[in-house]
């Protein structure tokens, strides 16, 4: 009978894990029942860390690159594929399960913990460049997904070997125990990321802290529980590797704030005045000093440029106000600029603003530069702000409640806004409009993304709201200000496309009795309608909640 605590025979080769083949009982410093519990606890923690890495890549890629559905699909599919590769590769390490798992967790902690910082750095310093550099964040996203997936996949065969060395049991029972701990750990990691790590630590520090926990648990499990299965040289190498990893992660954590400020300056310039992370998005305000125009960025994309925003907001609001406009609903527009244009019209009695981000609305009310730009619109007694999701808000709104609805929302290319350009959403809008009411929709650039633009038109028509299209150009192409998500870096489209909809087909015009816009005339509006119509794509199907077509 083999004594599992007997020393290795003299002359055995000094390998990393000693001469112990697969299935050989481990020489534990504790009873097998305690050892088994500690292994499953390690599985639990490592699974939680692995899912945090996965969610962090999805969240950061969605923020930096846009289109959360695409980014989630890329990360998940690549990572699951890589996990299969890692599992196959780890078969060769089963004889060195303890040492291999220790090295694996050190590498995973370093790669996963630093992934957010490196991805953010590549976006900040190369995201606005052309050529191959413009795809740098996407390339790095795939590379991290592959690397993390391979390392996570390699954990399973090694952990299976370790738990069998602690106490031999039938393979089915061992797999069940291992996967139970793994799945529960994934649950905890999946809940910890959005509710604890992201709101309290942010993406960079949250990822670094997760890597630190990963390294500590992996090292403690191997060097504490399976240290007798390792040679002295192996223990020293693992200890040194983990010490280096922890030192790097600790240094990055200490420097995270300085790094974020430097990256923000690389993205937005040296004149960042406000940078806050609300519950919904990152809000950055630059300029408004020394002659530099105020610029507002939401989640890294240019939303408002003070010296050009009137072209957008006047075109969005004024054609819809030609007619009854006592009761107005503004969807989005938390910056208050669309509300400013609405309030210029006499006869407005009430303006309801539905904004998903209360933090942005507070900034628009209290920030000196932004509140001056919106002419203190939120201080008007007629304006009422409601924070929440526009879709759910409309479901509880009475019929025929508004004469005018202004849809000042991110264009349909932004996945989070797709439902607000659906047939179901426009059906709700038709219900809340008065019989002679009008709806103005920002539908993205009609020339650059013409298919998406005319799909909005087709969706409005399917909802019983035939629309007239018109467009306006930016004064400074490439630095436009509107809720469009630029294709690369901080560059914005060359202009904006709008749709004016009603129960009967409307004609875009300005109210003769209304205020005179600074950038829009009846002649330019008629020309804008003709220009937009030249890009028309007929026969497109509408977009619905279950079949989005943007």
C-alpha positions in Angstrom: 0.0 0.0 0.0 1.3 3.4 -1.0 1.8 6.0 1.8 0.6 9.3 0.3 2.8 11.2 2.8 6.0 9.3 2.0 8.8 11.4 0.4 9.7 11.0 -3.2 12.3 8.2 -3.9 15.9 9.3 -4.0 17.1 10.4 -7.4 13.7 11.4 -8.7 13.9 14.2 -11.2 13.3 17.7 -9.6 10.3 18.6 -11.8 8.0 21.5 -11.0 5.4 19.2 -9.4 7.6 16.2 -8.5 7.2 12.8 -10.1 3.5 12.4 -9.2 1.4 11.2 -12.2 -2.3 11.9 -12.7 -4.5 10.4 -10.0 -1.7 10.1 -7.4 -3.0 11.1 -3.9 -1.8 14.5 -2.8 0.3 14.9 0.4 -2.0 17.4 2.3 -1.3 19.3 5.5 -5.0 18.9 6.4 -7.6 16.2 6.5 -9.0 15.3 3.0 -12.5 16.7 3.8 -11.0 20.0 4.7 -8.7 19.9 1.6 -11.7 19.2 -0.6 -13.6 22.1 0.9 -10.6 24.4 0.3 -10.3 23.3 -3.4 -14.0 24.0 -4.0 -13.7 27.3 -2.3 -10.8 28.1 -4.6 -12.9 27.1 -7.6 -15.7 29.4 -6.4 -13.4 32.4 -6.1 -11.6 31.8 -9.4 -14.9 31.4 -11.2 -16.1 34.7 -9.8 -12.9 36.4 -10.9 -13.2 34.9 -14.4 -16.7 36.1 -15.0 -15.7 39.6 -13.7 -13.0 39.7 -16.4 -15.5 38.7 -19.0 -18.1 41.3 -18.0 -15.5 43.9 -17.7 -14.4 43.4 -21.3 -18.0 43.5 -22.5 -18.8 46.7 -20.5 -15.6 48.5 -21.5 -15.8 47.5 -25.1 -19.4 48.7 -25.3 -18.4 52.0 -23.8 -15.4 52.6 -25.9 -16.5 51.0 -29.2 -20.3 51.0 -29.0 -22.9 48.5 -30.0 -23.1 46.4 -26.9 -24.7 43.4 -28.7 -21.8 43.1 -31.1 -19.2 43.5 -28.4 -20.9 41.0 -26.1 -21.1 38.5 -28.9 -17.5 38.9 -29.8 -16.2 38.6 -26.3 -18.5 35.6 -25.4 -18.0 33.6 -28.6 -14.2 34.1 -28.7 -13.8 33.4 -25.0 -15.9 30.2 -25.1 -13.9 29.0 -28.1 -10.7 29.8 -26.3 -11.8 28.0 -23.2 -12.1 24.8 -25.3 -8.5 25.4 -26.6 -7.3 25.9 -23.0 -9.0 22.7 -21.8 -7.3 20.7 -24.5 -3.9 22.3 -23.8 -4.2 21.6 -20.1 -4.4 17.8 -20.6 -0.6 17.8 -20.9 -0.2 19.5 -17.5 -2.3 17.0 -15.5 0.9 15.4 -14.1 1.9 18.9 -12.9 -1.5 19.9 -11.8 -0.6 21.9 -8.7 2.3 23.8 -10.2 0.4 24.3 -13.4 -2.6 25.7 -11.7 -0.4 28.0 -9.6 1.3 29.4 -12.7 -2.1 29.6 -14.5 -3.7 31.7 -11.8 -0.8 34.1 -11.7 -1.0 34.6 -15.5 -4.8 35.0 -15.4 -4.6 37.5 -12.6 -2.1 39.6 -14.5 -3.8 39.4 -17.9 -7.4 39.8 -16.6 -6.5 42.4 -14.0 -4.7 44.7 -16.4 -7.0 44.2 -19.4 -9.3 47.2 -18.6 -6.3 49.5 -18.2 -4.6 48.4 -21.4 -7.8 48.4 -23.4 -8.5 52.0 -22.2 -5.0 53.1 -22.9 -5.1 51.8 -26.5 -8.4 53.6 -27.1 -7.3 56.8 -25.5 -4.0 57.1 -27.3 -4.8 55.5 -30.7 -8.6 55.4 -30.9 -8.8 58.7 -32.8 -6.2 57.8 -35.4 -6.9 56.4 -38.8 -5.8 53.2 -40.5 -4.9 50.2 -38.5 -4.7 52.2 -35.3 -8.5 52.9 -35.5 -9.1 49.2 -35.0 -6.6 48.9 -32.1 -9.3 48.6 -29.4 -11.1 45.9 -31.4 -7.9 43.9 -32.0 -6.9 44.1 -28.4 -10.4 43.1 -27.3 -10.2 39.9 -29.3 -6.6 39.3 -28.0 -7.7 39.6 -24.4 -10.8 37.4 -25.0 -8.6 34.7 -26.4 -5.9 34.9 -23.7 -8.4 35.0 -20.8 -10.5 32.3 -22.4 -7.5 29.9 -22.8 -6.5 30.5 -19.2 -10.0 30.0 -17.8 -10.5 26.9 -19.9 -7.2 25.4 -18.7 -8.4 25.7 -15.1 -11.0 22.9 -15.4 -8.8 19.9 -16.1 -6.2 20.9 -13.5 -8.8 21.5 -10.8 -10.4 18.2 -11.7 -7.1 16.5 -11.2 -6.5 18.4 -7.9 -9.8 17.5 -6.4 -9.3 13.9 -7.3 -5.9 13.9 -5.6 -7.5 15.2 -2.4 -10.1 12.4 -2.2 -10.8 9.9 -4.9 -14.4 9.8 -6.0 -16.4 8.7 -9.0 -15.8 11.1 -12.0 -19.4 12.1 -12.2 -19.5 13.2 -8.6 -16.3 15.1 -9.0 -17.5 16.9 -12.1 -20.8 17.8 -10.3 -19.0 19.2 -7.3 -16.5 21.1 -9.4 -19.2 22.6 -11.7 -21.5 23.5 -8.8 -18.7 25.6 -7.1 -17.8 27.1 -10.5 -21.4 28.1 -11.4 -22.1 29.5 -8.0 -18.9 31.5 -8.1 -19.9 32.8 -11.6 -23.2 33.9 -10.1 -21.5 35.9 -7.3 -19.0 37.4 -9.8 -21.8 38.3 -12.2 -23.8 40.1 -9.5 -20.7 41.7 -7.9 -19.6 43.4 -11.1 -22.6 45.7 -11.8 -23.7 46.2 -8.2 -20.4 46.5 -6.3 -17.3 46.7 -8.4 -18.5 49.0 -11.2 -20.4 51.6 -9.1 -17.9 51.8 -6.1 -14.5 51.1 -7.7 -15.0 51.7 -11.5 -13.8 49.5 -14.3 -10.0 50.0 -13.9 -9.7 49.6 -10.1 -12.4 46.9 -10.1 -10.5 44.8 -12.6 -7.2 45.3 -10.8 -8.7 44.3 -7.5 -10.2 41.2 -9.0 -6.8 40.3 -10.4 -5.3 40.7 -6.9 -7.9 38.4 -5.3 -7.3 35.9 -8.1 -3.6 35.8 -7.6 -3.9 35.6 -3.8 -6.4 32.7 -3.8 -4.5 30.8 -6.5 -1.2 31.2 -4.6 -2.7 30.3 -1.3 -4.4 27.2 -2.6 -1.3 25.8 -4.3 1.5 27.0 -1.9 -0.7 26.2 1.2 -2.6 23.1 0.4 -0.4 21.4 -2.2 3.0 22.6 -1.2 4.2 19.1 -0.5 3.6 18.2 -4.1 6.0 20.9 -5.3 9.8 20.9 -5.3 11.6 23.7 -3.4 12.5 25.3 -6.7 8.9 25.2 -7.9 7.7 26.8 -4.6 10.2 29.6 -5.0 9.3 30.3 -8.6 5.6 30.4 -7.9 6.2 32.6 -4.9 8.3 35.0 -7.0 5.9 35.0 -9.9 2.9 35.8 -7.6 4.9 38.5 -5.8 5.7 40.2 -9.2 2.1 39.9 -10.3 0.8 41.4 -7.0 3.4 44.2 -7.2 2.4 45.1 -10.7 -1.3 45.1 -9.9 -0.7 47.1 -6.7 1.3 49.7 -8.6 -1.3 50.0 -11.3 -4.0 50.4 -8.6 -2.0 53.2 -7.0 -1.5 54.9 -10.3 -5.0 54.3 -11.6 -6.3 57.8 -10.9 -3.3 59.5 -12.5 -3.5 57.1 -15.5 -7.2 57.9 -15.9 -6.6 61.6 -15.9 -3.8 61.3 -18.4 -6.0 59.1 -20.7 -8.9 61.5 -20.4 -6.6 64.4 -21.4 -5.4 62.3 -24.4 -9.0 61.7 -25.4 -10.5 65.1 -24.7 -7.6 67.5 -24.6 -6.1 69.5 -21.8 -9.1 71.6 -20.9 -11.2 68.9 -19.2 -13.4 70.9 -16.7 -15.9 68.3 -15.5 -15.5 64.5 -15.5 -18.1 62.5 -13.6 -19.4 59.0 -13.8 -23.2 59.0 -13.2 -25.3 55.8 -12.7 -25.8 55.7 -16.5 -22.7 57.0 -18.3 -19.5 59.0 -18.1 -20.1 62.8 -18.6 -17.2 65.0 -19.5 -17.3 68.8 -20.1 -14.4 70.6 -21.7 -13.7 74.2 -22.8 -15.8 77.2 -21.9 -12.7 79.1 -20.9 -10.0 81.1 -22.7 -12.1 81.2 -25.8 -12.5 77.5 -26.2 -16.0 76.4 -26.9 -17.8 74.2 -24.5 -18.0 70.5 -25.5 -20.0 67.8 -23.8 -19.1 64.2 -24.1 -21.3 61.3 -23.1 -19.5 57.9 -22.8 -16.6 59.2 -24.8 -18.7 60.5 -27.7 -19.2 64.2 -28.6 -22.7 65.2 -27.7 -22.6 69.0 -27.7 -20.2 71.6 -29.3 -21.3 75.0 -28.2 -20.3 76.8 -31.4 -22.3 74.4 -33.6 -25.1 72.9 -31.5 -27.8 75.4 -32.6 -27.8 74.0 -36.1 -28.9 70.6 -34.7 -31.3 71.8 -32.0 -33.1 74.4 -34.1 -33.6 71.9 -36.9 -34.9 69.3 -34.5 -37.3 71.6 -32.6 -38.7 74.5 -34.7 -40.4 72.6 -37.6 -42.3 70.5 -35.1 -43.5 73.7 -33.3 -45.3 75.0 -36.4 -48.9 74.4 -35.1 -50.4 73.9 -31.7 -47.6 73.5 -29.1 -49.0 74.2 -25.7 -48.0 70.8 -24.3 -44.6 69.5 -25.3 -42.8 66.3 -24.4 -39.0 66.1 -24.9 -37.5 62.6 -24.8 -33.8 62.6 -23.9 -32.3 66.1 -24.2 -31.0 66.1 -20.6 -28.6 68.9 -21.6 -31.6 71.3 -21.8 -30.7 72.6 -25.2 -33.8 71.3 -27.0 -35.9 72.6 -24.1 -34.3 76.0 -24.7 -35.6 76.1 -28.2 -39.0 74.9 -27.2 -39.3 77.7 -24.6 -38.6 80.3 -27.2 -42.0 79.7 -28.7 -45.0 81.7 -27.3 -47.9 79.7 -26.1 -45.9 76.9 -24.5 -47.6 76.1 -21.2 -45.9 72.9 -20.2 -42.7 71.0 -21.1 -42.1 67.5 -19.8 -38.6 66.2 -20.1 -38.0 62.4 -19.8 -34.3 61.8 -19.3 -32.8 58.5 -18.3 -29.7 60.1 -16.6 -30.6 62.4 -13.6 -26.9 63.2 -13.3 -26.8 64.8 -16.7 -29.9 66.9 -15.9 -28.3 68.1 -12.6 -25.2 69.1 -14.5 -27.3 71.0 -17.1 -29.0 72.8 -14.3 -26.0 73.7 -12.1 -22.9 73.8 -14.3 -22.2 77.5 -15.1 -21.2 76.8 -18.7 -23.9 74.3 -19.6 -26.7 76.2 -17.9 -25.7 79.4 -19.6 -25.7 77.5 -22.9 -29.2 76.2 -22.3 -30.3 79.6 -21.0 -31.2 78.2 -17.7 -34.0 76.2 -19.2 -34.5 74.0 -16.1 -35.2 77.1 -14.1 -38.4 77.8 -16.0 -41.5 76.9 -14.0 -43.1 75.3 -17.1 -40.4 72.7 -17.3 -40.9 69.4 -15.4 -38.1 66.8 -15.4 -38.9 63.1 -15.1 -36.0 60.7 -14.8 -36.5 57.2 -16.2 -36.9 55.0 -19.3 -38.9 56.7 -22.0 -40.5 53.5 -23.1 -41.9 52.7 -19.7 -42.9 56.3 -19.1 -45.0 56.4 -22.3 -46.9 53.3 -21.3 -48.4 55.1 -18.4 -49.0 58.4 -20.2 -52.7 59.3 -21.0 -53.8 59.4 -24.6 -53.6 62.7 -26.6 -51.5 64.2 -23.8 -49.1 66.3 -26.0 -49.3 68.5 -29.0 -45.6 68.1 -29.8 -43.1 65.3 -29.0 -39.3 66.0 -29.6 -37.3 62.8 -29.7 -33.8 64.0 -28.9 -32.2 60.5 -28.5 -29.0 58.8 -29.6 -29.2 57.6 -33.1 -30.5 54.0 -33.7 -27.0 52.7 -34.3 -26.5 52.8 -30.5 -27.8 49.5 -29.3 -29.2 50.9 -26.0 -31.5 53.2 -28.0 -32.8 50.6 -30.5 -36.0 50.0 -28.7 -36.8 53.7 -28.8 -36.8 53.5 -32.6 -39.1 50.5 -32.8 -42.6 50.1 -34.1 -43.9 49.4 -30.6 -42.4 52.6 -29.3 -43.8 54.7 -32.1 -47.2 53.1 -31.5 -47.0 54.5 -27.9 -46.0 57.9 -29.3 -48.9 58.0 -31.7 -51.3 57.3 -28.8 -49.9 60.2 -26.6 -50.0 62.7 -29.5 -53.0 64.9 -29.9 -55.0 64.3 -33.2 -53.1 67.2 -34.9 -49.9 66.6 -32.9 -46.4 66.4 -34.5 -43.4 64.3 -33.7 -39.8 65.3 -34.5 -37.2 62.5 -34.5 -33.5 62.7 -34.7 -32.8 59.6 -36.8 -29.0 59.8 -37.4 -27.1 60.9 -40.5 -29.2 60.3 -43.6 -26.2 60.1 -45.9 -23.6 58.3 -43.8 -26.1 55.7 -42.5 -28.9 56.0 -44.9 -30.3 52.5 -44.4 -30.8 53.0 -40.7 -32.2 56.5 -41.3 -34.8 55.3 -43.8 -35.6 52.3 -41.6 -36.8 54.8 -39.0 -39.0 56.4 -41.6 -40.4 53.0 -42.6 -41.0 52.2 -38.9 -42.9 55.5 -38.3 -45.1 54.9 -41.3 -45.9 51.3 -40.1 -47.0 52.9 -36.8 -49.4 55.2 -38.6 -47.1 58.3 -38.5 -46.1 59.2 -42.1 -43.0 61.4 -42.0 -41.2 64.0 -44.0 -37.4 63.9 -44.0 -34.9 66.8 -43.9 -31.2 67.2 -43.0 -28.8 69.9 -41.9 -25.0 70.0 -42.2 -22.5 70.7 -39.5 -20.6 74.0 -39.8 -17.4 72.1 -38.8 -17.6 68.6 -40.4 -16.1 66.0 -38.2 -16.7 68.0 -35.0 -20.5 68.0 -35.1 -22.5 68.0 -31.9 -25.5 65.7 -31.7 -26.4 62.4 -30.1 -24.6 60.3 -32.7 -22.1 57.7 -31.9 -19.1 58.3 -34.1 -17.5 55.4 -36.1 -14.0 56.0 -34.7 -12.5 58.0 -31.9 -14.3 61.3 -31.2 -15.2 62.2 -34.7 -18.8 62.9 -35.5 -20.9 62.7 -38.7 -20.9 65.6 -41.2 -24.6 66.4 -40.5 -27.9 65.2 -39.1 -31.1 63.7 -40.4 -34.5 64.4 -39.0 -38.0 63.1 -39.6 -41.1 65.1 -38.9 -44.1 62.8 -38.4 -47.9 63.2 -37.8 -51.1 61.3 -38.4 -51.2 62.9 -41.9 -48.0 63.5 -43.8 -46.6 66.9 -42.7 -44.5 69.4 -44.6 -41.5 70.8 -42.8 -42.0 74.5 -42.3 -41.4 77.2 -39.7 -44.1 79.0 -37.7 -44.5 82.5 -39.2 -45.6 83.7 -35.8 -42.8 82.0 -33.9 -39.3 83.1 -33.1 -36.8 83.4 -35.9 -34.1 80.7 -35.7 -30.5 81.8 -36.0 -29.4 79.0 -38.4 -32.6 78.0 -40.2 -34.8 79.8 -42.7 -37.8 78.6 -44.7 -35.7 78.4 -47.8 -32.9 76.4 -46.2 -35.5 74.1 -44.6 -37.1 73.4 -48.0 -33.7 72.7 -49.5 -32.9 70.4 -46.5 -36.0 68.4 -47.3 -35.1 68.0 -51.0 -31.5 67.0 -50.1 -32.7 64.3 -47.7 -35.2 62.9 -50.1 -32.4 62.1 -52.6 -31.0 59.5 -50.2 -34.3 57.7 -49.9 -34.2 53.9 -49.8 -37.7 52.5 -50.5 -39.2 49.2 -49.5 -37.4 48.8 -46.2 -39.2 46.8 -43.5 -40.0 48.4 -40.1 -37.9 47.7 -37.0 -39.6 45.9 -34.0 -38.6 44.9 -30.5 -38.1 41.3 -31.5 -36.6 42.1 -34.9 -34.4 45.2 -34.7 -33.1 46.2 -38.1 -30.6 49.0 -37.3 
